[in-house]
């Protein structure tokens, strides 16, 4: 409940921001210092804090523990100031006390009177030229007495990891204003630069000596235990905790990005088996999938490895080399294409050449282990660089092992007629899945010849999909939605008619049409969903950000157990779903209902830095001691989904144009048996086919079910048998999978499509239906009519027999009333008392009436007139529906 507090004993301060006018908001309440939760925190709230502290106007209100997580209680949250209050305690907020909220969302403030250092750079907040503010004036610092201890304090103060370099010579460009000659004498453990001892120096500096600082960044990395800062055990920072990386999933591409981020040149070696000793703390689950052209490790895609069995015995190690003339290709789509750059004097620079050719390019590709050169470019293809020019006018024979071994390799002599150069190597090919919500689901895309393109679904099948999943380290293919489900691309279509055996390591090793040659459009783009794809949803709530937590894993949806589920784990769920802050947790299934299927996750432990739930620590998938009564539910605040997130599960069709179909006869034709082949339907007295747009396993299962053929085994997008030549009746079919007949699914209007017969759907079902050897299988209508006819005949015969028996009994009873007996009644006169004869006759009549009452039960109709059975099950052909059977009626005795 929101309240306004007038508590004189409340004190306020800003912590860890480098000055009294910037930092994490902390309040002293009831004898303890605590923090403020940042939900609803904005510039108006910050303005009140700055006013209360006498720090001028508010300049910023950073969220998410920007100045580091605090300790002690989170005293309040949901602060709503109007901006005119004199103190924070006068604003509306949650009830003050220990709220139990996590420190991952501690609120921060930056006021205009904040005086502290800053790093000035074009594109990196954790590296740049150091500038210090004195009063209203900014100035630079002389680097002649600056060292790594000083830089470490600056990086720590900015929450940018550790210092990795202090390059000399105005590395980030010359500043303006005064050059301060202060000499800082930090020990490296201070929390801010102002805590370090300093003296007014007598150094005579200009802006060519401006201090430059390079920090590892918000998430690190750093190298620990080596002989210098460019070698050691790889560690990554999350929050305030350093952890190691498993060497099993740490590739040369990942290592190259780390060396680049630490400004340590190129990779020299990646020794494993604890070459630099065992780490401590956690082994992070991140499996980085760097392409090699990223400048920071945090920019690389991450594939979580939830089944990771790594320990500190598998800590990754790395040795970078700042050897002169190390080589790289930058700004391309992979490490094997891009602008040619060399490492010299602790910095990367350009290569310029007016006569760059394929021989020079071949040497570059050979040195980088990227195969042979396909093209030699000028650098305009990869963008012009602002790096210094290190090398000019290279002339190679083409057989050299390294570029610096070429006969002409001129250092630092620019020429007006020279231009930057680029290379495309044969091993530049890359594969990815795009738009599916993870690196293991989506549209198949290949980087070839300098651009990304798609794959056409002609001849595509499970073997091809398995090669894709295997190449990406995503397990095996679990078909769910195929062609076009993630929207259509607008680039190249690189491959068509792909035919893999399933054993290939790379998709481009499979047989296919020549690169770029196809007869497809982008609505035929192939998509794949692999077994390692995971996603999350909230179900049975009233809105997107509320409900029972369900996780898709290994091809099926399952639930999450509430054991060990705290606010930290629940906040990761809200973050992953791109919802607002957590509101509350449901610890049982009473509100959102019990789930079904497996319970995938139990015994979770998150540390707040995780972006998805499966980066947290938990028991192996599916291992638990819970039941569905303990299914977890959460409620997060609503938040608008970013544009980049929308449409990840698009269906590839226009739902508004879909409609229900009339009853249709169905068959499969051209397959190896009567349960496989091209799907055909009868409309307007003509058999036609079904187009594969939006076709998936759910649709195929309905076809197999209607044919009495079990379930679908696999349903590729396009038929591998000879195409038909008649009509195409159906397109954009969308079944839920539970329908009994294909005619009950949504689809485009009959006959409306944008397909040709190479897109005809075919299915392979698990069973074999009724058929005659050597003859074509009967249609569905024939099977249904025959079965119903047999049932009707059997029912009619049974009713006739009952009727005859009743008739015989009725005749006997009539004779007992004076109209004669059908059979004589024998009795022992001596043993029968007077009156018993009549009682026995009444028993006989009563039994006959009971039998007639049973006829009512069998016919579901009172004894009376005949009735029809003209209404038959849904989906039966009209010829059967027109028939009717008459059931005899019986009159009751009066």
N, C-alpha and C positions, 0 to 999 in steps of 0.2 A: 504494500500500500504506500502510495506517495505521501510524503510528509514534509513539512517545513520545520527545521530545527533551529532554535536559538540557544546555542550552547556556548557559553563564554570560554569554556575550558578547551575548545578545539583549537589546535595549532596547525599551521600549514607550512609546507616547504616543498621545494623542487629539488630532486635528487638525481645525480648521475648525468647531468646535462652539461657540465663544464663550467657552469656559473650559477649563482643563486637565482637567476632569472630564466632558467631552462632546465627541464628534466622531468622525471617521473613524479606525478602528484602524490604526496604522502600527507596524511592527516594524523595528528596525535589525539586519540580519543580514548577516554577511560584508561589512561595509563599506558597505552600501547600505540606504536606507530603502525599505520596500515595504509593501504592503497585504495584507489577508486577504480571501479570497473568501467570500461569505456563504452558500454552500450548507450546510445543517444548522446555521447560526448561530442561537442562541436566547438566552434570558435567563440560562441557566446559564453559557454561555460569557462573556456580558457580565459576570456576577457575578465571575468570575475576574479579568477585566481591571480592574474597579473595585477589587477587593481589592489587586491588584498595584500600582495607582497610589495607593492610600490615599484613595479617593474615596467610601467608604461602599458602600452596597448598589446593585445595578443597578436602574434605573428603566425602561430601555428598551434594545432591541437592534434598531435600524432597519436595514433591508436596502436593496438597490438603490442604493448610493452616495448615501444620504440626505444626507450632508454633502459631496457633490461627489466626482467621480472623482479618485483619486490619480494619482501618476506613479511611474515606476520599476517594479520587478517586482511581480507578485502572488506573495508569498512562499509562501503555503500556503492551504489551504481544507479543507472537510469537517471542521471542528474539532468535536470532541465532548468537552466537559468534563463531569465529574460535578458540578461546582460547588464542590467542596471543595479544589481545587488552589490552591497559593499563587501560581502564575504560569502564563501562557498556554502557555509552552513545555512544561509538564508534561502538557498535554492531548493526547489522541489527535488526529491530523490527517494530511493528505497529507504526502508527502515535502517537506521544506523546500527552497526554491530558487526559480528563476524558472519558474513553472508555465506561463507563456504565456497565462493566463486574462485576460479583459478587466477593465478597471476599472469597468465598468458595474454590477458587483455587489460593490463594496467594502463590507465590514461596518462598522457603526457601533455606538457605545455611548453611553448617557446614564446617568450615576451620580447618586446622591442629593445629592452635594455640589456638583453643577453650579450655578453662580451666573450667571445671565444674564438677558437681557430676554425678554419674551414678549408676544405680541399677543393680546388678549382680544376675541373676537367670537363671535357666535352660530353663524355658518355659513361662515366663511372663515378659514383658517389663515394667509393672507397679508395680512390687513387686520385692524385692530382698535385697541383702546386699548393704549398701551405701558405695560407694568409692569416694574419692575426689582426684583430680589431682593437684599436686603442681609441676610446671615445667614439667619435663618429667616423674615424678614418681607418681604412683597411691598408695594410702594408704587408710586404713579404719578409721572409727570414733568410739570413745568410747561411749557406750550407757548409761553410768552411769548418765549423765546429759541431756540425750536426751528425748524429750517429744513429745506429739501429735501436738503442735504448730509448732515445727521444722519439723515434718513429713508432716504437711499440706502444708508447703511452698515447700517441695521437690515434692509432688504430683502435686501441681499447676504448678510448673516449668516444669515438664515433661508432662503436659496436661493429667494427669492420674486421673482426678476426685478429690476425697477427700481422706484424710488419714483415714484408718479404723483400723489400728493396728500398734503398735511398739513392737513386741514380743522380749523378752530378750533372752540372751544366745546364740548368733550367730545362730539364727533360720534358716538362709539360708546358714549355713556352715561357717567355718573359712576362713578368707581372708589370704593374704600374704602381705609382705612388712611392712611398718611402720604403727603403730596404732597412729593416731593423737589424741592428748588430747585437741583439740580446744573445747571450750564450746560455742555452738550457743544459742543465746537468742532471738529467733524469736517470733513475736507476732501473726503470722499466716496469716497476710495480705500482706506480702512482695511477690514480683514477682519472686525472685530468692534467693537461699541460701546465695549468697554473699551480698545481701541487708540487711541481719540480723546482728545485733550487735554480735560480738563474741570476746572471750578473750582466751588467751593461758592458759589452765587449768593446774592444778597440779595433775590431775588424773593419777593413775598408772594402766593401763589397758593392757590386752593382747587380742589375737584374740578370746578368749571365750566371750568377751564383744563387739564384732563388732555390730554396729547399723544395725538393720533390719527395713525395711519400707514396709508396705502393703497398696497400694492405691486401690480405688474402680475400677479403669480402665477408659478407654476413654469414656465410656457411663455410668459411675456410676456402680451400684446404690448407694444410701445412705438412711439411715433411719433418719427422722427428727421429732422432737417434743416428743421423748420418754424420759425415765428416764436415758438412757445411749445410747451409739452408736449402741447397738444391739437391739433396739426397736424404733419404730416410723413409720411415714408415708413413704411409698415407693416412692422414686423419682429417675428418670433416667435422665442422662445428654446427650443432643444432642448439639454438638457445644459448645456454651457458655451458653446454656439455660437449666435450670432444669425444668422438668415437672413431673406430677404425673401419676399413673397407675390406671386404673379402676378396682375396686375390683370385679366386675361381672365376669371378665375374668382372675383373678389372682388366680391360683390353689395352692394346697399344694406342688405340684412338683415345681412350679415356686418359691414359698416361700423358699423351701429347698435349691434351687440353690443360692438365695440371701444370706441366712445365711451362706452357704458354702463360697461364694465369699468374704463376709465381715469377715470371720474367726470368726463367732459367734456361732458355734456349730450347733445344730439342731433346727427345728421349734418347738416353744412352743404354739403359737396361731396366728391366722390371724384375728384380730378384724377389723370389717368394720364400716360403718356408721360414718365416720370421728372421729374415736376413738382418733386420735392424732391431730385433728383439720383440717380445710380445707387448702389445698395448694393454691398456686397462680401460675399464668402463665398458660401454656397449659396442657390439659389432653391428653397424648400421645395415639395414636390409636393402638399401638402395642398390640397384643394378643399373649403372649408368650405360646408356647407349649413345655415346658421342659419335658424331659423324666425322669429327676431326677438324671441322672449320669453326668450332665455337671458341670464344675467347675466355669463357669462364665455365667451370664445372657445373654451376647451377643452371646454365643455359642448356645443358644436355638433357634429352628425354630420359626418363627414369622408368625402368620396368621393375616393379617390386618383386622380390624373391621371397615369398612367404614360407616356402619349404626349405629355405637356406639352412644348411647344417654346418655353417662356418663357426669357428671359435677364434680365439686369439692365436691359435696355431696356424691360421690361414690369413693373417694380416698382410695386406698388400704392401710391397715396397717399391721404391722408384728412385732411379738415379737419372737426373737431368744433366745435360752437358751444355755449357755455354761456350763450347768450342767455336772458334772463329770459322765462319763460312758454313755453319749448319744451314740447311735448306728447308723451305716449306712452300706450299701452294696455298694461297689465301683467297677468301671471298668467293670460292666456288661452291658446288653442291656436295663435295666430298674432299678428302685429303689428297685425292689424285687428280684434281683439276683446279685451276685458279691462277691467280697472279703470282709470278715467281718472286720470292723474297729470300734474302740471306741474312744470317745473324752475324753481327760484327760489333765489337766494342760494347757488348752488353745490350745491344738494341737491334731490332729487325729493320731492314732497309730494302729498297727496291733494286731490281736489275733493269737496266735500260739497254736497248739495242735497236739499231736502225736496220739490221739485216738478220733478225732472229728467224731461224728456220727449223725444219723437222729434225736435223741432226742435233742441234742444241737441245731441242725438246726431248729427244730420246735419252740424252744423258741425264736430264732432270728426272724423267720417269724411272730410269734405272736406279739412280741414287736413292729415290724414295721408295723403291720396291713396289712400283705401281705399273709394272708391265712396260709396254712400249707406247710411244707417242702416236696419237691419232691426228691431232691438229696442233699447229703452232699459231698462237694468236698474239695480237697486241693487247695490252691490258685493258683497253676500253671495254672489252667484253665482260670484264670482271670489275669494272669501276676504277677510276683513277685513285691513286693513293697519295697521301700527304707525307708518307715516310721519307726519310732522306735517301738519296741515291748512293748505294754503296758500290755497285759494279756497272760497268758500261762496256758495250761492244764485245760480247763473248763470241768466240769462234771455235767450234768443236768439230772433230772428225765424226763423232757419233758413237764411237766405241769406248769412250772414257767411262770410268766408273763413278767419277764425281765431277761436278761442274767446275770446281776449282782446279782440276787437272787439265782443263782445256788450254790450248796453246795461247790464246789471248784471253786474259781475265784481268781487266784493268780496274784498279780500285779508285772509286770516288772521283772519276773524271767525267763530269756531265757534258753532254753534247747537245747543241740546240736541235739537231736533226734526229736525236734518239727518242724512242718512246718506250713505255713500260711493256713488258712481255708477259704472256700467259701460255699455259699448256693444258691440253686435255689428254690424259693417259688412258690406256685401255682398261685399267682396273678401276675406273671411276664409278662403275655401276653401283647403284644403291637401291634398296627395296624398302618400302614402308607401307603401312596400312593407315589410311587417312579418314578422319571423320567418324570413327566408330566409338569414340569415348575412351579408348585406351590404345596403347601401341600394339595390341593383339587383336584388333577388330577394325574393319573398315574397308574402304575401297583400296584395291591393290594398285600401287603406283611404283613406277621404276624411274630412277634418275639415269638418263642416257643422253649422250651427246649434248650435255650442258643444260638439259631441262627435264622437268618431271612430266611423265605421261602415264596413261592407264593401260589396262589389258582387256581385250574383248573376250566375251564369254563363249564364243564359238568353240565347241569341243571341250570346254572346261569341265573338269570332273574332280572327284575327291582326291585322286592322286596329285593333281596340280595344286589343290588347296593345301594338302599335307606338306608339299615341298615349301610353300610359302611360310606356313607356320613353323616348320622345322628350321628354315633359314633365319627366321627372326627370333628363335629361341622361345617360341610361344606354344610349344606342345604340338597337338594335332588339331585338325580341323573339326569343328562341331558346327555343321551347317545350321543356320537359323533363318537369316534373311540373305538372299543373294541378289542378283543384278540390280544396281541402282538404289539400294536402300539408304545410302548416305548422301543422296543428291548427285547430280551429274557434274562431271568436270568439264572444263572448256579448253584443255590443253591438247597435247598430242595423244594419239593412241599408238603405243609402241609395239605391242605384241598381239597376235591373233593366232588362232588354231594351235594353241599350246597343247602339247601332249607329253606329259611327264610319265615316267615309269613309277615314280614315287620314291626312288632311291637317290635322286639328285640332291646335291648340297646347295645349289643355286638355281633359281627359276630360269635364268638365261642359259643354263646347261641343257634344258629340255628342248625337244624338237618343237619348232614353231615356224610360222611364216617369217619371211625376212623382216628385219626391223623397220617399223613404220608402214608396212604393207598390210592392208586390211580392207574389209568391206563392211565396216561397223559404224555405228554412231555411239555417242556417250551414254545413251540409255542402256547399252549393252556392257557397260563397265562392270568388271568382276569385283565382287566384294567377298571377304572371308571373315569368319569369326572362329578364333582358335580357342583351345581348351583353357589357356592361361588368361583369357580375357575375363575381367571381373568388372562388375558394375553394381551399383547400389540404388535402392529405391525405398520410399516410404509408402506403405499401402494402408487402406482403410481409414485414413484420416480425412478431414474435411477439406484439405488443401495440399499443395505440393510439398510443403515443408513440415508435414505432420503425419505420423502413422507408425505402423509396425516396420521395423528395420528388416529389410530383406536384401540378400547378397546373391548375385549370379556368379556361380563358379562351376567349372567342369560341366557346363551345359545345362545346369538346372538352378532354379531359385531355391534358396534356403534362408533360415532365420539366424538371429544372433541371440545368444543367451545373456541374461542380465547379470550373471555372476561376475563380480569384479568390475562391473560397468559403473564408472564414475563420471563426473562432469567433464573430466579431461577427454575421455574416450568419446562421450556424446558430442563434445564440441568439434572433434575431428570429423564426426559424421555430418554435422551441420556444414562444416567447411567444405567437405568433399562434395556435398550436394549443392554448393553455392547458395546456401540459405543464409539468413541472418543469424544473430547470436542464439545460443541455446536458451529455451524457456524452461523446460522441465523434462524429466525422464519418467517413463512408465515402466515400473519394474515387474509387471506381470501382464498377462494378455487380456485383462478384464476390459480395457477400453478399446483396443484395436483388434481384438480377436486373436485366436491361436492360428499360427501358420501351419503349413503342411510341408512335406518333403524333409530334407536333412536339416539339422541344426549345424551350420557351418562353423561358427566362431564361438569360442568360450575362453575364459581366463585371459582377457585382454589387459594389456598395459601399454598406454601411450604416453608420450612425453611432450605433447602439444605441437611439436614442429612438423608432425606428419601431415601430408596433404591428402592421403587416402588411408582408410582404416587398416588395410592389409600391410602397411608399413609398420604398424605397431607390433609388439610382441604378443603372441597368443599361441595356444595349443595347436598342434597340427590340424589342418582342415578336417572337419567332421568328427573330431574327437571331443567328447563332452560328457558331462554327467547331469544333463538337464533334460527337461521335457518342454513341450510347447506351451505349457502354462507359464513358463518363465521367458517367453519371447519378449525381446526388448522393443520398446517404443520410445520415440522422442518427439518433442515438439520444438521446432526452431522458428524464429521469426521469419516472416516472408521476405524475400529479396528478389528483385527482378533478375532473371537469368541473363548473363552477358550474351551479346550477339554471337560471340564465338562458340557458345555452348548450344544455342538453339539449333534444332534440326539434326542432332546427332543420330537420332533414331528415326529419320524420315523414312517413309515407305516407298518413295519413288513414284507415287501416283497421286491423283487429285481425288481426295476422299469425297468431295462434294459432288463429283460426277459419277461416283459408284452407286450401284443400285442392286436390288434383289432381282434374281433371274426367274423366269418361268420354269416349270418342271421340264427337265431335259433328259433324254436317253444318253447313255455314256458307254464308251468302249475304249479299249486300247488296241492298237494295230501295229503290226510289223515287228514285234518283239520276239524273244526266244520262246515264250510261252504265253498263256492267256492272262498272265498277271504282269506283263511288262510290254512296253511299247509306247507309241505315240498316242497321246490323249486326244480323243475325238468325241464330239457331241453332235446330236442330230437336231437340226433346226431348219424349218421350212423345207422338210423332206430331203435335206441334203446334209451329209456328214462333213464337218469342218473341224479345224484344229484349234488349239489354245496357244496363245503367245506367252513367252516366258517373262515378260515384264512384271516385276513384283512377285514372281512365283517363288515359293519356298516350301520347306518341308511340311508345314501345316497344310498347305493346299494339296500336296501329294498324298498325305495321309488320308484326307477326305476321299480322294479318288480310289485309293486302295480299299478303304472301308466300304465304299459304295459297291465295289466290284466283288466284295467278299474275299479279298486277297491279303488280309493281314494289314501290316503297316509298311510304310515306305522305307526302303533301305537307303536310297540316295536319289536326289532329284537335281541333276545338273541343269543349268539354264537352257541349254540348247540340245536338240536331239542329235545323236550320233548315227541314226539310221537315215535312210534316204528321205528327203523332205517330201511332203505331200504337194498336191497341185491344186486343191480345191479352195474352199473358203476358209478364212480365219474368223471364227465366230466369237472367241473370247479373248480379252486382254485385261491386264491390271486386276487379276483375281486376288481377292484378299479373304482367305478363310481364317477363322480362329483356330481350327483344328478339331473342334468338337462336333462339327456338322456331320450328319449322316449322308448327305447328298451334296454334290458340287453345286447344284442349283440353289442351295441355301446360303451360298457365300456371296459377298459383295463383289461386283466386277463392273467394268465399263459396259455400256449398252451393247447388246448383241450386234456383232458386225462392225463395231467401231474400234479401230486399232491403228497403230502406226508401225506395223511389223511386216516381215516377210517370212516365208516358210523355213528359213534357216533358224528362226527363233521358236519353232514349234516345241512344245513341252513334251517330254516323255517321262515315264515313271518306271521304276523297278520295285515291285512289292515283295514282301517276305513270303507269301503263300502262293498256292496254285488253286484257282477256282475250278468249278465244275466245267468240264470240257469233254469233247469227243476227239479221240486221237485222230490226227490227220485232218480234222475239220476245224473250221473257225469257231471260237468259243461263242456260246449263245450270248445275246445281249442281256443287259440288266433287266429289261422289261420282261423278257421270256423267263428268266430265272424267277423273278418275283411272281409272275402270273402262275407259273407251274406250282410253286410252293403254296401259294394261297389257294389254288384250286384243290390240291390234295387235302389241305386242312378243311375246306368247306365240305368236300365229299365225306370225309371221315365224320365230321360233326352231324351231317345229315343222316348217315347210316345209323349212328348212335341214337339219334332222336326217334327214328322209325322203330328201332327195336324197343325202346322205352314205351313208345305209344302202343305197340302191339301188346306188350305185357299189361299195360294199364287197361287196355280194352278187354283182355281176358278176365282180369280181376273184376272189372265193373259188371261184366255179364254174370259172373258167379254171384255177385252181391245182389243183382236184380232178381235172380232166381230165388235167392233166400228170402225175398220179400213176397213171394207168391208167384213169381213168374218162372220158377223152375231153377234147379241147380245145374251148373255145368258139370259137376261131379258129385257123386254121393258122399254124404258125410257119415263116417263110421264112428260109433261111440259105444262104450260099455254102459249099458242101461243101468246095470246094478250099481255102478260106481258113480253115477251122475245124479246130483241132487236136483230137485226141482228148481228151475230158474237158471241153472248154469248153462243150459243150451242157449238161451237168449244172450247171456253174457258173452259166450264164446263167439256168437255171430256178430255182436257189437264190436268185439276185438278185431274181427276180420275186416269189418267195414272201416274201423279206425285206421288199420294198417294201410288200407287202400288209399284213404285220404292223405295219409302221411306221404305215401309214394307220389301222389299227384302234386303235393306241395313241393316235392323235390324237383319236379319239372320246372316250376317257377324259378328255382335256383339255377338250374342248368341253362335256361333260356334267358335269364335276367329280364323276364317279362311276366306279368300276371297271366294266368290261364285265360286266354281270350283269342283275339284274332292273330292271323299270321303277320310276320314283320320281315323287313328287308335287311340285308347286310351290305348295302351298297357303299357305305363309307369305309374305305380301306386305308391302310397306313399311308402317311405322307411320302410322296415320291413315287408311288405306283403309277404305271402308265395308264393313260385314259381308257384304253381298251378293257382293262380289268375293272376300272372304276365304274364303267357303264353296266356291268353285270350285277345281278342281285339274286339271292337265294331265298326261297320262301320256307319258313319253318311252320309245321302244322300247329294248329291251336286245339285246345281241349276245353270242353265245357265242364264246369264243376257240377257235382251232384246237387240236386235240389232236395 
